Amino acid sequence: MVARTLAGCPAKDVKAFVADLKAKPGKRNFGSLGSGSSPHVAAKLLKKMTILMPCM
């Protein structure tokens, strides 16, 4: 999986990226090709693995 951020993003690695997401809940978003696409599923998996989203 390849993740891309905008130039102004303070995170320079995955650990910093996850820390930034946790510090600002609900302030970040992502784009994908649509529900069920590989990027969409990968983003949901990242959220679940990093405890950004409660398990259901």
C-alpha atoms as one frame of an Amber mdcrd trajectory, in Angstrom:
protein
   0.000   0.000   0.000   1.168   3.506  -0.767  -0.026   6.413   1.332   0.334
   9.994   0.237  -0.105  13.200   2.212  -0.125  16.836   1.240   3.125  18.793
   1.477   1.904  20.660   4.580   1.284  17.488   6.588   3.488  17.470   9.700
   3.915  13.676   9.618   7.004  12.329   7.873   6.471   8.632   8.685   3.623
   6.245   9.545   4.166   6.527  13.312   3.934  10.333  13.174   0.943  10.099
  10.832  -0.994   7.882  13.256  -0.033  10.162  16.172  -1.360  13.162  14.205
  -4.615  11.333  13.457  -5.073  10.435  17.134  -4.323  14.026  18.216  -7.010
  15.419  15.902  -9.937  12.960  15.872 -12.508  13.762  13.202 -10.320  16.430
  11.572  -8.726  14.297   8.840 -10.245  12.494   5.874  -9.201  10.271   2.983
 -10.229   9.553  -0.561 -10.574   6.246  -2.376 -12.073   4.815  -5.530 -15.206
   3.823  -3.625 -16.639   1.442  -1.080 -14.956  -1.939  -1.211 -12.005  -0.794
  -3.335  -8.493  -1.762  -2.221  -7.594   1.758  -0.960 -10.898   1.985   0.931
 -10.420  -1.389   2.628  -6.762  -0.567   3.412  -7.744   2.723   5.083 -10.424
   0.975   7.154  -7.902  -1.694   8.162  -5.380   0.994   9.185  -8.053   2.643
  11.320  -8.915  -0.624  13.023  -5.277  -1.675  13.545  -4.321   1.668  15.093
  -7.404   1.849  17.317  -8.645   4.978  15.564 -12.008   3.262  15.226 -13.707
   1.042  17.813 -14.090  -2.628  16.921 -17.654  -3.596  16.118
